[in-house]
């Protein structure tokens, strides 16, 4: 049976359970169960390849002990074990301060996890299906990785959970342009399900990882924080699927809860890749951590934090809404600060349909480097492909749609850029004269000329009169036909 078929059959079983209500709960339930199976498969491999390795999970709670036997514990006994023993034990694991302690990963995943299933018989059926996947098999892991991405996409129909998801084409494009390498520290302060992290991992492995030390440097350089429980759990599982042995670097926390000034030099990073939640507002008191930029708007606070966190020479790619570009007040001070501290060298403007169906808002990709003030800003306007009115679930943005921008980019040094139908440049002085309004329209775009309003109105009246006359003629013809 294929991995895709297994996952579909698991979802079908869960739909029969009265305790699992909707996509978000089903995905959360799937995630902690997959997590335990993936962790156990990894543990068994590490026990064979590493002297003295011990699983972070006590023996009686390991998947192989209670779940692997298809004729094992079931029904009320299984539910009692999971709810009364397994969850309490994993939530309260004792964690050391040593780096690489996998117990921290387990405890953090189960900190706010919950068993929604109410039927022990259905639970046993799900467990037995999961047992059919060998996560130590590279082929099966790759196939499951594709299914897992589909599960992440399913979040867009799980209430407001769409905020966790950035189209893969967008993350891949941003990673491609930033071009991270092993040995650099890479941080996503609002990582969601880990889309930027997984793209960066794939990018570095394909281009730069040639030996074991390269892989070690890659994994050692990753940093991430996620505020909400479900995407945090999904991200940790995502990291395990991508061969990250210790995903404890994915912290379950609110990055904005710390005062901005408390982030020291030793916490600075080489790269930030992020799509901070926008449209949201932080709880009371968070704004006091940002005295210079006192606001509750989440995206603004993250932008201030990202500028702070970059090392001199560090580079960032961040998704931000149109409102950040044209906003005033705190947004003006923030953009002025950004341009003084960093070289905001490129803004890629995306159409509002890129994030459909769970958001229809104009978005922008801001690329900047810390250390030198901005002199010029290049804009690139991405347009929906010819013959397509908008992006949609069935016709989403694809990486190749952004190839024109890549061809124009000019490599890492951004040399040879030229203005054209999609590209234009403005100076920092021009932006300052506009009170730091960065909502600058494409000067090469030809405005749609719909004609003179008075003429259009007269044409409309004439068309209406002609329609009325044709209607009268039709009525006459029909009346004559009926009298014959």
C-alpha positions, 0 to 999 in steps of 0.5 A, a space after each residue: 500500500 502506498 504512503 498516500 493511500 495509508 495517510 488517506 485511510 488514516 484520515 478516513 478512520 479519524 472522521 468516524 471518531 466523534 472526538 475529532 472535529 475538523 481539519 485542525 484537530 485531525 492534523 494535530 492528532 495525526 501529528 503527535 502520533 506521526 511524531 512518536 513513530 518517526 522519533 522511534 524509527 530514528 531512535 532504533 537507527 541511532 541505537 545501531 549506529 551510535 555507541 551508548 545512545 539512549 532514547 529520550 522517551 522512557 521504554 514503556 512509552 516508546 512506540 515499539 512498546 505499546 503501539 507496534 504489536 497489531 494485536 496489542 492494547 486497544 479499546 478503553 485500555 488503550 485510551 486510558 494508557 494514552 490519556 492517563 500515562 503516556 501524555 502526563 509522562 511526556 509532558 513532564 520529562 526532565 530536561 537537562 541543560 546540555 545541548 542536543 538533549 532530545 527530551 526537550 524536543 519531546 516535552 515541547 511537542 507534548 506541552 500543549 498536545 491533546 488526544 482528541 480521539 474517543 474510540 480506543 478501537 479506532 485509535 488502534 486502527 490508526 496506530 496499525 496503519 501508521 505502523 505500515 510506514 517505515 520512516 528509516 526508508 528513504 523512499 518512504 520518507 520522501 513519499 511521506 514528505 510529499 503527503 506531509 506538505 499536503 497536510 500543511 496545505 490543508 491547514 488553509 481550510 482549518 479556520 484561521 490556520 492559513 496564517 501558518 502557510 506561505 506558498 512553497 514557490 515564494 519560500 523557494 524564491 526567497 531562499 534562492 535569492 538569499 543563498 544560505 550556506 552551511 556555517 551561517 546562522 539562519 533564523 525564522 522568528 515566526 516559523 509556522 510549520 517550517 517552510 523557510 527552514 525546509 527550503 533552506 535545508 534542501 537548498 544547502 544540501 543540494 548546493 553546498 553539503 559535500 561532507 559530514 562537517 558541512 551537514 553538521 554546520 548546516 544543522 548547528 546554524 538553524 534557529 526558529 521560534 513559533 508561538 502557537 502549539 499546532 504549527 510548532 508541533 508540525 514544524 518539529 515533525 517537519 524537521 525530523 522528516 528532513 533528517 534533523 536529529 535535534 530539532 530543539 532549536 525550534 522553540 515554542 515561544 513568542 519572539 516578541 515577548 522579550 524587550 528589543 534591547 535585551 537581544 545581545 550581540 551574541 544572539 545576532 544572526 547571518 540570515 533572517 527568512 520569515 513571513 511574520 503574521 500580518 493583520 494581527 495584533 499583539 496582546 497588551 504590554 508587548 508594545 512596551 518591549 519596543 519603546 521606539 516603535 510602540 505599536 501592537 501590530 505584529 508585522 511592524 514589531 517583527 520588522 523592528 526585531 529583524 533589523 535588530 537581530 541581523 549581524 553587520 553584513 547579515 541579510 534578510 528576506 521578509 514578506 510584508 503587506 502593502 500596509 507596511 509600505 504606505 503606512 504612516 506614524 510608527 510605520 514611517 519611523 520604522 521604514 526610516 530606521 530600516 533604511 538607515 540601518 540596512 541597505 533595502 536593495 530590492 522590493 518584489 511586489 506580488 499580486 493580491 491573489 498569491 496568498 489566496 484562498 485564505 488571504 487576498 491582500 497585496 504582499 511584498 518581499 523585502 530584501 535587505 542587508 545590515 550595515 550600510 544605509 540605503 541609497 537606491 531601492 529596486 522594485 520588481 513587479 511580479 504579474 500573473 502569467 499571461 492568460 490567467 486572471 489570478 492565482 488560485 488553489 487550482 492554479 497557484 504561483 509556481 517557482 518558474 513564474 518567478 524566473 524572470 525576476 531571477 534572470 534580472 536579479 544580477 547574481 549575489 552582487 546584483 550587477 547589471 540590473 536595468 529598468 524595464 516593464 517590470 523593474 524600476 529604481 528609486 533613490 533614498 532621497 526620493 523615498 524620504 521626500 515621500 515621507 518614506 511611503 514605499 508604495 511606489 507604482 510601476 512607472 512603466 505600466 500603461 494605465 487602462 484607458 477606459 475612455 471619457 466618462 460622458 462618452 461612455 455614459 452616452 454609449 451605455 444609454 444608446 445600448 440600453 435603448 437598442 436593447 429595449 427596441 429589440 425586446 419590443 420587436 421580439 414581443 411583437 414577433 411572439 404575439 403574431 406567432 401565437 395568433 396564427 
